[in-house]
Amino acid sequence: MNGDEGQIKAKRDAAARARRLAAGVTQDEIRRRMIRFADDLDAEADALQASIRIPAAAPQVTQMQMQVQQGPPTKDDPKDPKA
């Protein structure tokens, strides 16, 4: 994670924390200010994310491997000494 990605994460974490704290505040004006602050932090994180290019996660590729189960030799198998 580079510095910009760390700043984006820190801003989003702080916004989430402000919203959680605002839920417990009883005064309407203070709650509105905290939510506005959280919205501002999210907007700053959005702007920072738009200004940099964060590489997308590598696509997941699923491969299937077939396994052939070998059964016992047939009675007419020339390689089988018992036949």
Residue pairs with C-beta under 8 A, 6 or more apart in sequence:
1 9
4 48
4 52
5 52
5 54
7 45
7 48
8 45
8 48
8 49
11 41
11 42
11 44
11 45
11 48
12 41
12 42
12 45
14 38
14 41
15 37
15 38
15 39
15 41
15 42
15 45
16 38
18 34
18 35
18 37
18 38
18 41
19 34
19 35
19 38
21 34
22 30
22 31
22 34
22 35
22 38
25 31
25 34
73 79
73 80
73 83
74 80
75 83
76 83
77 83
